[in-house]
Amino acid sequence: MTLLTLVSKQIWPQVIAVALERPAVVVLLHTDDQPQSHRPAARLKEFLESEGLLTPDNVHLRLIQTTNLEETIESIGAAAEAFELGPDNCRLHLTGGTKLLTMAAVEWCRRTGNPSFYIEAHQNGQRVVRFHLEKSDLKQAPLEQVLPDITDPLSPLALLKCQLDAEDVTLDGQTLTLSEIGRHRPLSALPQLLEQARSRPLEKGLALLTPLLDLSGPSPKSRHGDLLELATAFAVLKSGPTRVQRGVVFKSRNRSNDRNDSGELDLVFNWKGRLWIVDCKDRIAADDRVDRLRSELFSSGNISSNADNLLKDLADELKDKELKTLKEDIAAVADGAGLLGKVLVVRQTQLPAQAEDYARTRKLGVVLANELHTRLSSLLSPK
């Protein structure tokens, strides 16, 4: 069976369609719009080949003309004719592409009797809507639920590079999996282990956590936040995913200035048909930091009302910075994970109220470090 599929910037529906249909051949129908269709199609071809879903000889790019409806229908027909495709050996995947291209594809299927389908997001995951021709009318088949783990074996780094322009990823980071020790260490032991690690000098603290993981790739310079990242990666891997990518650096086009800044994704993993991005920040809450500073100042004598007002302003600035970080996470997931992306926020202490409200309205999962062993699994696999 050959899969004809309409390619857009959102690659997840394409990946799910190939994993679902398991075609022998894929023809990627794209327009001449470079960022929205042509380059995504080229990246998708490379992804399907590199992940072993199809061989290079069985993935084809096909340019479709989209000046008007009739020309687009004829262009799709020409692609089908070139590959000798018809109702008996072809299905057309409708998820993606411009509205004109989708209308043309549906009309081509109606004229030729070719079966088609699209994939839609649903509250219980993705589901497939199929159509076939019956006495010149399009008929819908019963809805099919897509198995949530159908794409779990795929590399999170490869998925990220497919969604982004691959050259935008400037550092692949490390690949983390569970070690033999990690496989046998219960997740319930994590809070005590993390507490012990935090109470020691950094290198000795890391020596408690790194044996839980097999790390592949260059080791970054040690930072205080490494402890929370490694603990979170361990909790993720104990909750189902088989690998986590850590410290992926990419060119961000969503920052407030005009130049291309670098952004870093602390943890990235693929799970249940979604690309998950985890932001870990092991820092003291803004109010706590300012309260500590206020206490130090009071210990040396009374502080003036002006100084106290400055401390309050400092606390507000720190809270605004926390909110800015969350907004940048949203930009990163929109760019890097696509419409089916998910963001998890892991913190050592409670978020400021404004940041918590922002996270809740954007449906971000927020987990405190001491809750990783109890809450993370339910966030990754909700009932």
RAUR-V983692 format. One record per backbone hydrogen bond with DSSP energy under -0.5 kcal/mol. CO is the residue of the C=O (numbers start at 1). NH is the residue of the N-H. Records with the same first field share a line. If there is no record, write none. Layout:
CO=NH  NH
//
This chain:
1=24  25
2=4  91
3=5  27
4=93
5=7  29
9=11
11=15
12=16
13=17
14=18
15=19
16=20
17=21
18=22
25=3
26=28  60
27=5  29
28=30  62
29=7
30=64
32=34
33=37  38
34=39  40
37=41
38=42
39=43
40=44
41=45
42=46
43=47
44=48
45=49
46=50
47=51
48=53  54
49=52
55=58
56=59
58=26
60=28
62=30
68=72
69=73
70=74
71=75
72=76
73=77
74=78
75=79
76=80
77=81
78=82
79=83
80=85
81=84
86=89  90
89=2
90=115
91=4  93
92=94  117
93=6
94=96
98=102
99=103
100=104
101=105
102=106
103=107
104=108
105=109
106=110
107=111
108=112
109=113  114
115=92
116=131
117=94
118=129
120=127
122=125
125=122
126=146
127=120
128=130  144
129=118
130=141
131=116
132=139
134=137
137=134
139=132
144=128
147=150
149=152
151=154
155=159
156=160
157=161
158=162
159=163
160=164
164=166
165=168
166=169
168=170  251
171=249
174=176  246
175=216
176=244
177=214
179=183
180=184
181=185
184=186
186=189
187=190
189=193
190=194
191=195
192=196
193=197
194=198
195=199
197=200
201=205
202=206
203=207
204=208
205=208  209
206=209  210
209=212
210=213
212=179
213=215
214=177
216=175
218=220
223=226
224=227
225=229
226=230
227=231
228=232
229=233
230=234
231=235
232=236
233=237
234=238
235=239
236=239  241
237=240
244=176
245=268
246=174
247=249
248=265
249=170  171
250=252  263
252=261
259=261
261=252
263=250
264=266
265=247  248
266=247
267=278
268=245
269=276
271=274
274=271  276
275=342
276=269
277=344
278=267  280
279=346
281=283  348
285=289
286=290
287=291
288=292
289=293
290=294
291=295
292=296
293=297
294=298
295=299
296=300
297=300
298=301
304=308
305=309
306=310
307=311
308=312
309=313
310=314
311=315
312=316
313=317
314=318
315=319
316=320
317=321
318=322
319=323
320=324
321=325
322=326
323=327
324=328
325=329
326=330
327=331
328=332
329=333
330=334
331=335
332=336
333=337  338
338=341
342=277
343=365
344=279  346
345=367
346=281
347=369
352=356
353=357
354=358
355=359
356=360
357=361
358=362
359=364
360=363
364=366
365=345
367=347
368=371
369=372
371=374  375  376
372=376
375=379
376=380
377=381
//
